[in-house]
């Protein structure tokens, strides 16, 4: 990974996160109902093989029905109990007689067999076996089996799956405290449990049997899924020295993914993939004191992985919160992980549950796919799909979540060529595609082509995240400049001629820019189909918003945010967060580059880190310059232009210098695709002469400068 990409949140940032997320996760009285409208993304790639098992029906009806269901959920945190029983002594230690809850013997094959004493189970139990860190054991080196006892007697022995491919990445902070062990095995409501362990050679040191009681909710309620990502401000990395955001709206007028208003709908930033409904951590009773807040970190998303939890499939709807608490307790208290390993979980009824803390719309790094956690996310299906076929509602839920989550980061769900950490994957994979493991079970793995198809059809194109610079709502883009003589704003239209393009006559705007230190062409800030304008006041850094009327005029000015006087490289970068609203980016001196999420007329959301501090004199908005679906930006560094590639909420993935020398120019402005060749372009002004040129942008190069007009030296600010 790049050392330039910040990963860890600070303690003060986490306090801010906690305040935001606690307020946001209060169960809502009503939840917006989303229609998942099939619309293919732009130029989707990656044809998938024909699915098996559930057929090729691309309807989302089963999932849509599941989203209407209420669940019986705890109304406050529930405390699980983890009992650990020592089966072998720690390395080099001697245990008093009777201290170990197991007996051992040699099998006829020469393996060391350890059998635990029967242990009591309370509630919807979960069990697992862990041991001391040391040389990595292969799956062939150890076999763990579990049996349970109820009123009918002892069950047969069931494998507790072990794979060294499950867990945090070895170089992560989280791995420092991690213990190797089996996956959790959910045994349900039984009386006793017993394990037996066969090892090649001596049994591992410090073997422990963990038996988890998920706890009982003291109060509960019937609720629908609480998380609506259009209103959730996210757990963020915003620091205390960042501008204070305005309150986040309680409702979002654009949750269907359709642009609104009577203007140019292609301009609207409201082109975004519908979000799924997600039950929050609070709704399964997560005790937040169990997780390690200091290990929370974010990185990027380039792909998603399908997992399963390998437990009995006959659980009831009411059991799911207990199941999640059991997994959470085992991961944090026995495995030593910072939190539950998965980003999301889905039950057999098609209901999606929030997993790891940090914001469902943020690239929270989990502990699920060893070696690839930094650059991916995972959703685990609750059940054992080596033995059972997943339900239609579950498969459709995968399609909905993966379509949305990948779209936030500009990843096409049908892509078969995603570089993830060290190798290439499809955008949607099974865990076994990344490791030698049976996960997510053959029957679920067989449905991955279907999940890809569902996600691909659900994704909305990325056109709403392209740069749009068209205040006049004409056929060609325009730019806004400030006249030196009186500080008034003007619109410089770009007009098509029979031989090419030219600048039209400057159109006066009823906007006084004399006291401004920055003007930003904000795109469709309020999602009404018309371009808008943001200005920064020089004296105090206040941001104000002027909503466009589509004819070069604006509605009365309104307040947007305070505290931006010291923010450098400020730019309106388009919809970086993937929620349909354009966003801002900028940085304080010596501080990281930040994303300031746009909330339309409701101000800005809490800022968070996008990249480490960037050197340069200006950040230039260009929309989707690179091949991805998320916006990129350019930064001017003297004579050079540096492209910073975007990963949506994951910030920038890296940078590269573009093959152009901009030293002859004192203006470099990004504009939307003038000649409709599929790539943003640049407008530049020559030093001394005031001549404006169009420089066509291409995928890997630039076209020759095209003269647009003369006489533009009398303007001193442009966007």
N, C-alpha and C positions, 0 to 999 in steps of 0.2 A: 504494500500500500504506500501511497505517497505521504511523506512526512509533512507535506505542506497542508494536508487536510486534517484540521483539528478533530479530535475524537471524543475527549472526555469533558463532561460538564463539571463546573466548579461547585463548591458547596453553596455559595450564595445563589448561583443559578438554580440549583436544585430547590432551594427554598421558594424561589419565584415559581418554578414549575409546580411544586406541590400546591401552592395557593391557587394557581390557575386550574390545575387538573381536578382538584377537589370540587371546585365550583362547577366545573364543566360536567363532571360525571354524576351530579345529582340527578336521579331518575326524572326524566321529563314526563310531564302530564300527557303530552301528545307527541307523536313522532310522524314526521313527514313521510307519506307513502310514495315510493319511487316507482316509476314505470321504467323497466329496463328495455329501452328501445333499441333494436338491433340496427347498428350503423357501423360499417367497416371502417377501420382506421385508414389513413392515407397510405396507399401503396403497401398494404400489409404483405408480409412475406412468410414463408415457412409453411408449406403444405404439410399437413399431418396425415399419417396413415389412417385407414378406416378404423373406427373404434369397434370394440367388441363388447359383449355383455349387455349393455343397456341400449344398444342401438344408436342411431345417428340423429335422433330427434333433438333439434336445437331449441325447443321450447324451454322457457324458464318458469313454467307454471308451477311446478312443485316447489321451487325455491320461493317464488312470489307468495305462495300460500303460507310457507313457513315464516315469512317475515311478518305476517299478520298475527302470529301466535304470541300469546302472553306466556310468561314463565313464572313459576313460583321461585322467588329469589329472596335471599336474606336482605333485610333493610339496613344492616350494619355489619361490620367485619366480624368474622367468625374465627376463633382460635383453634387451629388444628393441634394435635398432640403427636409427637414423634417419639416412639420408644425404640431405642437401639440396644441390641443384645450382642455382646462380644462373642465371636465364634473362634477367633484365634488371637494370640497375643500380638501386640505391636512388636516390630523388629527389635531384637535385643532385650526385650522386657520379659520378666517372669511374672506370671499371674498366680495368685493364691489358689489353692485347691477349691474347686467348685465355682470359680469366677467365670469360667467359660460356659456358655449355654449351648454346647455342642459336644459330640463325641466323634472320633475319627477312626478309620480303619483302612486297610489296603484292599482294593478290589482285586479280583482274579486277573484283571488286565494290568495290574501294577499301578493304577492311578490312586491318588489319595482321595478317599471319600469322607466328607464331613457331613454329618447329619445333625441339624439343630434340635434342641428341645422344642416341643410344641409351645407356642406362645399365643396369648389371647388377642382377639381382634374385636374392636369396637367400631360401630358405625359402618359406613361404606368404605371398607378398608382398602389400603394400598400397601404393598410391600416391595422391598428391594434389598439388594445385597451390595455393599461397597467394601473396598479394601484400600490399603495404604498406597499412595503414589510410589512408583518405581518403574522398573522395566515394563514396557507396554505388553500386556497379554493379548495374544491373538484369540480369535473366537474359538479356535481349536484347542486352546490351552486350558480353558475352564468351561464347565457346563453347570448351570444352576437350574434346579427344578423346584417347584413349589407344589404343595398340596394343602388342602383346606378341610376343615371338619365342621359339619353342621349337625342338625338333628338326625340326618340320615347316615351319618358316619363320615369316614375319610373319603375324599375324592381321589382320583388318580393323580399322577404327577404331571405337572404342566411346566413347560420351559419358561423361565424368566430370561428374556432375550438380553444378550450382552453383545455390544459392538463398540469397538474403540473409535468408531466414526461418529458417535453421538457426543456432543459436548462443545464447550467453548474452544476457540482456536488456541493452539499451544502458546502463542506469543502474546496473548491478551492478559490484561490484569485479572480477569475473571478466572483464568486457568491456574493462577497461583494457589488458590484455596480449593481447587476442584479435586474430588476423589473419583477414581475410576469405579465403575460399578455397572450393574445391570440397569436396564430400563425399569421404570416402575411397573409393577403388575397389579392391576386393580382386581382385587378378589371379591369385592362386594360385601354383603352382609353375611358373615360366617362367624363361627365361634372361635376357631383356632387356626393357626397356620404353622407349617413346618417346611424347612428347606433342606435340600441336600445338594452338596457341591462336590463335583468331581474335578480334580486338578491334575494336570500332567506334572509330576513331581510334587513337591511340598505345597500345601495350601498357601495362598498369599497371606502376608502378615496383616494383622489388624482387620481381619474380616468382621463385618458387622451386618446383622440383620436389622433392617428398619421396618417397623410396623407403624403405619400412620392411621390415626383416627382423624378424619377431616373436621370433626366438630359438629355441633348442632346449632343451627340458627335459633336464637331466642325470640326472634320476630321475623316475619316474612310477609311478602305481598305478591300480588299478581301484577307483573309489569311487562311491557313490551321493551324491545331493545332500546337502551338509553342513548347510545352514541349516534349522533348525526354529524358527520365530519364537515358539513357545511357551516355548522355553528360551533364546533369544537375548536378552541384556539390552540390545541396541542400542548403537550408537555414540551417545552422549548429550552433552548440554551441561552435565552436572553439574559444579559448581565445587568447589574444594577446601574451601570453608567449609560445604558442605552435609553433613547427617548421613550418616554412612557406612552404606551399605546392607548387608544381610546377604547371604551367598552366594546366587547364583542356582541354582535346582534344576537337576539334570541331566536330569530327565524331568518331564513334565507329564501328570497323570492325566486331564486333560479335553480332549485334543486333538481329539476327534471332534466337539466342538461341542454335545454333549448334556449337559444338567444331570444331576448324580448325586445319590444319596441318596434317602431316602424322604419327604422333606419336601415343602413346597409348591414344585413345580417351576417355577411361574410366577415365584417369588421369585428363583430362582437367577440369578446373574450369568453363568452359563456359556452363555448364548445368544450365540454368536458364529460368524461365518463361518469355515469350515475354511480353513486356510492351504495354499498351494501348496508344493511342494518346490522349493528354489532352490539351484543350484550357486553356491558362494561365489566371491568375488574370488580368494581363495587357490587355489581349484581351477582357475582358468584361468591362474594364475601371475602375477598382478598384482604388479609391483614398486611398492610403495607410495611409494618415494622420487620417483617421477615426478610425482605429483600435488602440488598446492599445498594443503597442509593449512590454511593461513590463510584460504582462500576458502570452506571448507566452511560452509554455512549452511542453515537450515531455515526454512520458512514454513508454508504451508497446502496442503491438497489439496481441490479442489472438482470436479475432473474428471481424466480420463486421456486421453492421445493415443496413437494407433497410428502407428508409423513403420516404414520398412524401410531396410535398409542399401545397397540397390542394388548387389549383387554377384552373381556367378555362383551358380547354384542347385545345382550338382552336387557341393558339398563333402561330405566324409565326416565321420562322427562324430568321428574323431580330430583333424580339422582345426579344430574349433570353438575350443578354447583359443587356438590360434595366431591365428585370425581376431580374437578379442576383444583379444588383445595388440596386434595391428596397429592396430585402431581406437583403442585406448587411447593408443598411442604417437603416432599422428597427431593426435589431439585435444589431447594435452598438449604435445607437443614441436614440432609444426608449426603448429597452429591457435592455440596459446597459451592453451588453456582450462585450468581448474584440474584437470580430471579427465575421464574419459569422459563424453560428454554425456547418455547415456540412463540412466534409473534401473534398467531391466531390459532384457535381450535374450532372445530365444527363437529356437532353431534349428529347422530343418525337421523334426526328429525329435520336437518337442514338449517339449524340455528347456529350462527357464528358468534364466537366469544372472544373477547380481547384476551391476549396472552401477556407477553412481556410488557411491562410498564414503559411509558415514554411517549405515547401518542400514536394512535393507529395510522395517522397520515404522515408519520415521520420515519426515516430509515433507521429504526432502532436495531442495534446489533444484538442478535440472539445467540443461543447455544444449541444449535440443531444440526448443522451440516458441517462437520469438522473441516477446516481449511477454507471454507467459503462463507462464513457467517458475516464478514464485513461487507460483502457485496450482494447480499441476497436476503430474502425473508422466507419464512416457512409457515404453513398452516398444517396442523396435525388433525387427522380424522380420529375421533374417539371410537375405538373398536379395533378388532383384529381382522384385517382384510386379506390375510393369508387363507382364511377359512370361510369368509362371508362376503357376499357381493354388496357393495355400498348402495345406498338408496339414491334414487333420482334427485331428491332434494339435496342430498349431500354433494353430489357431483355438480349440480347447478350452483350451489353455494360456492364451490371452488371456482367455477367460471366467473361468478359475479365478483368475488373478492380479488382474484388474480387479475381480472380485467381492470378493475379500479386501481389496485395498488401499483401495478406495472405502469398504468397510464400516468400516474402522478410523476413518475420518473422518466417519462418519454419513451418507454419501452413497448414495442408492439408485441401483443400477446402471441402472435403467430411466428415471431422471429425464431429461427433455428441457429442463429449466429450471435450469441451474446458472450462477450469476454467477461468471465467472472474470476477475479483474483489471479488465476494462473492458467486457465484453460477456457475453451469454448463450450458453451451449453446452449440448449434451447432456452427460450424465455420461461417456459414452464416445464418442470422436470420432476421425476420421482427421486427420492433420496438415493435409491440404488444407482441412479445415473452418475452420482458423485462419489460412490463408495461401494465397497464389497459388502453389501447388506441386503436382506430381503425386504426392507422397508421401502415402500408403504404397503407391502403385501401384494401378491400377484393380482388379486381381483381389483384392487384400487389402481394398481399400476396399469392394468389393461385399459382403464378409463382415462388415462392422461391425454391421448389424442382427442377424446371427446371434450375434456376440460379445455384444451387449447382451442377447439372450435367454438365452444361456448364463450370463452373469454374474448376471442377474436371478434365474434359477432357483436358482443356487448360493448366493446371499446368504441368510443366516439373518436373521430379523427383529431389530429393535432393542429388543425388549421387555426384554431382559436389561440394557440400559443405562438403563432408567428407574429413578427413585428408588423404593426399597422400604423402608418404615419399619414393620416388622411383626415385633417380637420374639416376640409371643405366637402368631404364626401363625394369627390369627383372620381373620374376613372383612373387618374394617376395620383401618386403620393404627393405630399407637399411638406414644406418645412416651415418652422416658425422662427423668426429672428427679431432682434431688438434694434430699433433705429437709434444711432448714436446721438443725433441732434436733440431729440426730445424724450428718448426712453420708451417710446410707444412700440407696441408689438405690431408686426406685419406678418402676413402669410405669403410665402413665396411658392406659387404653384409650379409644378412641373407639367408641361403640356406636350402632348404628342403631335408631331408634325409629319408631313409626307416623307421627310428625309431622316427623321429621328426624333429628338426631344429638345426642348428649350425651356427656359424659365419664363413664366408669364409676368405680367406687371404685378408689382407688390400690392397686396390687398391690405389696407389698414384694418387692424383689429381694435375693437373698443376695449383694449387692455393696456393699462399702464404698467410697464415693466421696469420703470426707472429705479425702484428701490429693491429690485430682486437680484440675488446672486446666482440663481439657477432657474432655468425654465425646462420643464420636462414634458415631452409629448407622451402622454400617459396611455395612449391607446383607449380602448373602451373600458374606462375605469369602473363605470357603474352598470355595465352590461345592458345598455339600451340600444346598442347598434351604432353609436355615434362616438367619434373620438373626443377625448377630453384633454385638459391641460392642468398641470401642477406647477406651481411656482414656489420658490423658497425666498423668504424675505431676508435681506442682507443683515439687518440690524439685530435680529434675534433668532434667525433660523426657522421661523414658523413656516410650515407648509400650508398652502391654500389650494383649493380645488376649484376649477372652473369646468363645469359640465357643458359639453358642446351641444349645439342645436343642429349640427349637420350642415350648416351653410356658412361656416366660418365665424359664427357668432357663438356667444356663451351665455349660460344662465348666470345669475349673480354669484359672486365669489363666496365660497364657504370654507370654514376652517377644516383642516385635515389632521394636523399633528404639530406638536411643539418639539423643541429640543434638537433640531437638525443643523444648528449653526456649525458645529464642529465635525459634521459628517462629510468626509471626502469621497471623491469618485461616486457621488450620488447619481443614480440613474433609474429610470423606469424601465425595467427589463422585460416586461411582458409577464405572462402567467407562469412564474417559476414554480409555484407550489401545486399547480395542477387542479385548483378548485374552481377555475373559471374567472377568477378576479386577477387582474394584473398586479404585480408586486414591485417594490423598490429594493434596490441594493445599494450599499455604501459602507464605509468604514471610518472609524475615528483614527487619528494619527497613531500609528504603531499598533493598532488593534486589528482583530480579524475582520474580514469581509463578512457583512451580515445580510441576511434576507429580512426585509420588513414586509410581512404578508399583507397584501391589500385586502380590505374588507368593503370595498365600494364606498358608498357614502357614509359608512359606519367607521371610517378611519382606518387604522392599521392594527394588525394583530401583534402579538409579542414577537420581537425579533429573535433570530437565532443564527448561529455561526454557519456560514456557507463555505469558508475557505480561510486560510491564514492571511495575514496582511499582504496586500498587493501593492507593488510600486507602479506609479504611473501618474499622468497628469489629467486623464479623463477616461471614464468608463463609457463606452459607446454601445447603446442598445442596438441589437441586430436581429433579435428573434432567433429562429432556428437556423443558425449558420452551418452547423455540423450536421451529420446524418441522423442524429437522434431526434426524438420527439419533444424534448425539453428545450427551453430557450438557452442560448449561449450569449456571451458578451465579448466585446473587444476592449482592450485597454491600450491607450497610447503611451508608449515609453520612448520619448524622443522621436527618432525617425522610424521606429518600429511599431507595428500593430501586433499585439499578442491576443490570440484567441483563447478564451477560457471556456471549456466545454461544460455544459450544464447537465445535471442529473436530477433536475426538479428539486424536491425538498432535500435531496442529498447534496445540494450546493454544486460546486465545481469539481470535476474529476481530475483535472489537470489543465495544462496549457501548452501552446505551441506558437511559434512565431510565424506570421503569415508572410508570403513572398511579395512584399510591397514596401516601398520607401515613401513615407508620408512627410519627409522633411520639407518639400516644397509647399506644404499646405498649412494654413493656420486654422482651418475648419476641417473636421472629419465627422460626418454625420451619417448614421445608419438610417436607411429608408427601406420600405418594403419593396418587393420585387417589381421594378419599373417595367421591364420588358417581358414579364411573365415567363421567365425561363426557369422558374422554380428555385430561385436563390435570392436572398436579400442583396442589396447594392449599397454603395456609398456615394454621398455627395461631398465634394471637397472644394475649398476655396484657396486659390493660389495666393501666396504672399505677395504683397505689393500691388498686383494688378486688380485684385478683387474679382477675378473671373471664377465662375462656378463650373465645376466639371462633374459629370456622372462617371463613376468607375464601376462597371458591371462586376458583380461578384459571381464567382464560379466555385465549384466544389473544392478545387485545390489551387485555384489561381484567380487572377483578376483580368478583366478585359482592358483594352486601352482606354485612357480618359477621353470622354466625349464632352466637348464644350457645350454648356447649357446656356450661358449668358454672361454679360459683362456688367460692370457698374455696381457690384455688390460690396464694395469696400466700406461703405458708410453704415455698416451694421456691425455691432460689437458683441452680440450673443446670439447663439443659434441652437436649435434642437430639431 
